[in-house]
Amino acid sequence: MKDDYLERWIIKANNDLTVADHELCTSRKERVTEAICFHCQQAVEKYLKAFLIFHKQDFGKTHNLEYLLKLCS
């Protein structure tokens, strides 16, 4: 069960990167940089949470990357 939970976080993070990459491949005129930044932030957040889950570290409900990085270290 725990491996499945971890895998779902990684899949979601990968999906965020796919969306960001897709948006980066559009023409400059059609590119939405806010969406690229949002999905990159989301991917990083999910990868950090996956790392913490793997190491059995609780992180609560947060979107704070600095806090997550401190927990990871």
C-alpha positions as CSV (number, residue, x, y, z in Angstrom):
1,M,0.0,0.0,0.0
2,K,2.7,2.5,1.0
3,D,4.6,1.8,-2.3
4,D,1.4,2.6,-4.2
5,Y,1.0,5.8,-2.3
6,L,4.5,6.8,-3.0
7,E,4.2,5.9,-6.7
8,R,1.1,8.0,-7.0
9,W,2.9,11.1,-5.7
10,I,5.7,10.5,-8.3
11,I,3.2,10.0,-11.1
12,K,1.5,13.3,-10.2
13,A,4.8,15.1,-10.1
14,N,5.8,13.7,-13.5
15,N,2.4,14.8,-14.9
16,D,3.0,18.3,-13.7
17,L,6.4,18.3,-15.5
18,T,4.7,17.0,-18.6
19,V,2.2,19.8,-18.6
20,A,5.0,22.4,-18.0
21,D,7.1,20.9,-20.8
22,H,4.1,20.9,-23.2
23,E,3.5,24.5,-22.4
24,L,7.2,25.3,-23.0
25,C,6.9,23.8,-26.5
26,T,4.2,26.1,-27.6
27,S,5.0,29.3,-29.5
28,R,6.1,32.3,-27.4
29,K,2.9,34.1,-28.3
30,E,0.7,31.3,-27.0
31,R,2.9,30.3,-24.0
32,V,1.5,30.9,-20.5
33,T,4.5,31.4,-18.3
34,E,2.4,31.4,-15.1
35,A,1.2,27.9,-15.9
36,I,4.7,26.7,-16.5
37,C,5.9,28.1,-13.2
38,F,2.8,26.7,-11.3
39,H,3.3,23.2,-12.7
40,C,7.1,23.3,-12.0
41,Q,6.4,24.4,-8.4
42,Q,3.8,21.6,-8.1
43,A,6.2,19.0,-9.4
44,V,8.9,20.1,-6.9
45,E,6.5,20.0,-4.1
46,K,5.3,16.5,-5.0
47,Y,8.8,15.1,-5.4
48,L,9.8,16.5,-2.0
49,K,6.7,15.0,-0.5
50,A,7.5,11.6,-2.2
51,F,11.0,11.8,-0.7
52,L,9.6,12.4,2.7
53,I,7.1,9.6,2.4
54,F,9.9,7.3,1.4
55,H,11.8,8.3,4.5
56,K,8.7,8.0,6.7
57,Q,8.7,11.7,7.6
58,D,5.4,13.4,8.3
59,F,5.0,16.8,6.6
60,G,1.3,17.7,7.4
61,K,-0.7,19.7,5.0
62,T,1.6,22.3,3.4
63,H,2.6,23.8,0.1
64,N,5.7,25.6,1.6
65,L,8.7,24.5,-0.3
66,E,11.2,25.9,2.2
67,Y,9.6,23.9,5.0
68,L,9.6,20.8,2.9
69,L,13.3,21.3,2.0
70,K,14.2,21.7,5.7
71,L,12.4,18.4,6.5
72,C,14.2,16.7,3.6
73,S,17.6,17.8,4.9
